[in-house]
Amino acid sequence: MSDYEEIDAGETIWRFEKDFFTSNWTCIWGKGCKGIDVAEDTTKNFGCCSLGCELDGVEEAMNLSAYAAMIPQHLFQFSAQAKADGIFANEKNSATRVIDGGCIFLNRNGFSGGAGCALHLGALHYEESITEWKPSVCWQLPIKVDWEMREDNVEIATVHRWDRKAWGEVGDDMAWCCTEGSEAYCGTSRVIDSLGEEIAGIVGEPVFVELRKRLM
């Protein structure tokens, strides 16, 4: 059972999975990542982009649409498809489209502008934060927050690694999950350091600073 570091921030009590945030987990996309499909595959470099990502409401969908229009064409493999038929999977704009087994924003191996997320590449091109450009579920992975309201109206936010169960029914069929096993625990720094910008974006700078101090 995981040990948690608890930080009382008033209206929210944050609980952090210490084992994960002090681990050397790192994203190994393009360096042995096996993806989240029903069969392991280290060649396609689809990573966790096999599914169209679910969006967090109308505002995030609107922001995503604006940033998608800003991606330079040479960095967006499916820019023509996006202009012709849009970037969303449905009329509710609740998820991104899937093209040939991957998110519309996933540039494939061999694309001249670079493989990987076109939104990520766009953010780097403009020297802006990926946490602004990418959908929240994408830039937060593999961090997940579970929210619970206590009887005294204090929120309990449990921040932990995104495990197989967190994927729901999809997780039942996944052949591999990067936070399980040992393959992705090969980084040169701790998660609290390597994902500092992302953690601060989730919990806020004051809580992040306190967490980092406690986990030194």
Secondary structure, 3 states (H helix, E strand, C coil): CCCEEEEECCCEEEEEEHHHHCCCCCCCCCCCCCCCCCCCCCCCCCCCCCCCCECCHHHHHHHHHHHHHHCCHHHCCCHHHHHHHCCECCCCCCEECEECCEECCEECCCCCCCCEEHHHHHHHHCCCCHHHHCCHHHHHCCEEEEEEECCCCCEEEEEEECCHHHHCHHHHHCCCCCCCCCCCCCCCCCHHHHCHHHHHHHHCHHHHHHHHHHCC
